[in-house]
Amino acid sequence: MAIDRNGGSHGVIVLLDTNALLIPSRSGVDLFSGLQEIFGAFEPVVPAEVVHELHGLAQGRGKSAAAARFGLTLASRCRILPATGSSATVDEIVALQAEALDSPVVTNDRRLKELLLLKGISVIILRNQKRLELIRK
C-alpha cells in the first residue's frame, strides 16, 4: 500500500504492464501524476515478467528502445512482483496477478484491455494521448 504524508498506509495497488511504462516516453503524459489524480494514494506494482520484457525491448537503438529504457527507470520506482515461473504470456501473467491482487491495470494494449474487462478487472487507459482514464467493467 502507499504511504500517506502522515505515515499511514492507504490507497490502491495499481498494476502496470509493459505498454503502461512506455506511455510517458511516447505521449509525454506523467504516469504517476495521472494515477494520483485518479486514485489519490496508490502503490505502483510491476510484474518481474514486465521488467524482463522491457529489458529485451531496451536492447538496440531507436525510439522504441529509448522508450523501454525510460520505462525501466519508471519501473525502478515501483514494487516489483516476483517472477511466476509460468510459461504464460506476459499479458496472461498481468491478468492473473491483477485478479490475485484485486487491482486495476494500466495498459493501452487492446487485447489485454479486453481480457481484463471480461474478467471484471478495471483498466486505466491513455485517452486522446493526453490523460489517463479509468474504465470499470
C-alpha positions as CSV (number, residue, x, y, z in Angstrom):
1,M,0.0,0.0,0.0
2,A,1.0,3.6,-0.5
3,I,2.1,5.6,2.5
4,D,0.4,8.9,3.1
5,R,2.1,12.0,4.4
6,N,1.1,11.2,8.0
7,G,2.8,7.8,7.8
8,G,-0.3,5.8,7.5
9,S,-0.9,3.3,4.7
10,H,-3.9,3.5,2.3
11,G,-4.6,3.6,-1.3
12,V,-4.9,1.1,-4.1
13,I,-2.4,-1.2,-5.7
14,V,-2.2,-0.4,-9.4
15,L,-0.5,-2.9,-11.8
16,L,1.5,-1.6,-14.7
17,D,2.0,-3.6,-17.8
18,T,4.8,-3.1,-20.4
19,N,2.7,-0.7,-22.5
20,A,1.9,1.5,-19.5
21,L,5.6,2.0,-18.8
22,L,6.1,3.2,-22.4
23,I,3.2,5.8,-22.2
24,P,5.3,8.7,-20.7
25,S,8.0,8.4,-23.3
26,R,5.6,8.1,-26.2
27,S,3.0,10.7,-25.2
28,G,4.6,12.9,-22.6
29,V,1.9,12.1,-20.0
30,D,3.2,11.9,-16.4
31,L,2.1,8.4,-15.5
32,F,2.4,8.7,-11.7
33,S,0.7,12.1,-11.5
34,G,-2.1,10.8,-13.7
35,L,-2.6,7.9,-11.4
36,Q,-2.5,10.1,-8.3
37,E,-5.3,12.2,-9.9
38,I,-7.5,9.1,-10.3
39,F,-6.8,7.3,-7.1
40,G,-5.1,9.7,-4.7
41,A,-2.7,7.4,-2.8
42,F,-1.7,4.4,-4.8
43,E,1.1,1.8,-4.9
44,P,2.5,1.1,-8.4
45,V,3.3,-2.6,-8.9
46,V,5.1,-4.2,-11.9
47,P,5.4,-8.0,-12.5
48,A,9.0,-9.2,-13.0
49,E,8.0,-10.5,-16.4
50,V,7.2,-7.0,-17.5
51,V,10.6,-5.8,-16.4
52,H,12.2,-8.7,-18.3
53,E,10.2,-7.7,-21.4
54,L,11.3,-4.1,-21.1
55,H,15.0,-5.3,-20.8
56,G,14.5,-7.1,-24.1
57,L,12.9,-4.0,-25.8
58,A,15.6,-1.7,-24.4
59,Q,18.4,-3.5,-26.4
60,G,19.3,-1.7,-29.5
61,R,18.7,1.8,-30.8
62,G,15.8,3.9,-31.9
63,K,12.7,5.4,-30.2
64,S,11.3,2.1,-29.1
65,A,14.5,1.1,-27.3
66,A,14.8,4.5,-25.7
67,A,11.2,4.4,-24.5
68,A,11.8,0.9,-23.0
69,R,14.9,2.3,-21.2
70,F,12.8,5.1,-19.8
71,G,10.2,2.5,-18.8
72,L,12.8,0.6,-16.9
73,T,13.6,3.8,-15.0
74,L,9.9,4.2,-14.1
75,A,9.7,0.5,-13.1
76,S,12.5,1.1,-10.6
77,R,10.1,3.4,-8.7
78,C,7.6,0.6,-8.4
79,R,7.3,-2.6,-6.3
80,I,8.4,-5.5,-8.5
81,L,6.4,-8.7,-8.0
82,P,8.5,-11.9,-8.1
83,A,8.6,-13.9,-11.3
84,T,5.9,-16.5,-11.5
85,G,7.9,-19.1,-13.4
86,S,4.9,-19.6,-15.6
87,S,5.1,-20.3,-19.3
88,A,2.1,-18.0,-19.8
89,T,2.4,-14.8,-21.8
90,V,3.2,-11.6,-20.1
91,D,-0.4,-10.4,-20.7
92,E,-1.8,-13.6,-19.1
93,I,0.5,-13.1,-16.1
94,V,-0.6,-9.5,-15.7
95,A,-4.2,-10.6,-15.8
96,L,-3.6,-13.3,-13.2
97,Q,-1.8,-11.0,-10.9
98,A,-4.4,-8.3,-11.2
99,E,-7.0,-10.9,-10.2
100,A,-4.9,-12.1,-7.3
101,L,-4.2,-8.5,-6.0
102,D,-7.7,-7.3,-6.9
103,S,-6.1,-4.3,-8.6
104,P,-6.7,-2.2,-11.7
105,V,-4.2,-2.4,-14.6
106,V,-2.7,0.4,-16.6
107,T,-2.5,-0.6,-20.3
108,N,-3.2,0.6,-23.8
109,D,-2.8,-2.9,-25.2
110,R,-6.2,-3.6,-26.8
111,R,-6.2,-7.4,-26.3
112,L,-5.1,-7.2,-22.7
113,K,-7.7,-4.5,-22.0
114,E,-10.4,-6.7,-23.4
115,L,-9.2,-9.7,-21.4
116,L,-9.2,-7.7,-18.2
117,L,-12.6,-6.2,-18.7
118,L,-14.0,-9.7,-19.4
119,K,-12.6,-10.8,-16.1
120,G,-14.2,-7.8,-14.4
121,I,-10.9,-6.0,-13.7
122,S,-10.8,-2.2,-14.0
123,V,-8.4,-0.7,-16.6
124,I,-6.7,2.6,-16.9
125,I,-6.0,3.7,-20.4
126,L,-4.5,6.7,-22.1
127,R,-7.3,8.8,-23.6
128,N,-6.6,11.0,-26.7
129,Q,-2.8,10.9,-25.9
130,K,-3.5,13.4,-23.2
131,R,-4.8,11.9,-19.9
132,L,-5.3,8.7,-18.1
133,E,-8.9,7.4,-17.7
134,L,-10.3,4.7,-15.5
135,I,-12.7,2.2,-17.2
136,R,-14.7,-0.1,-14.9
137,K,-16.5,-3.2,-16.0
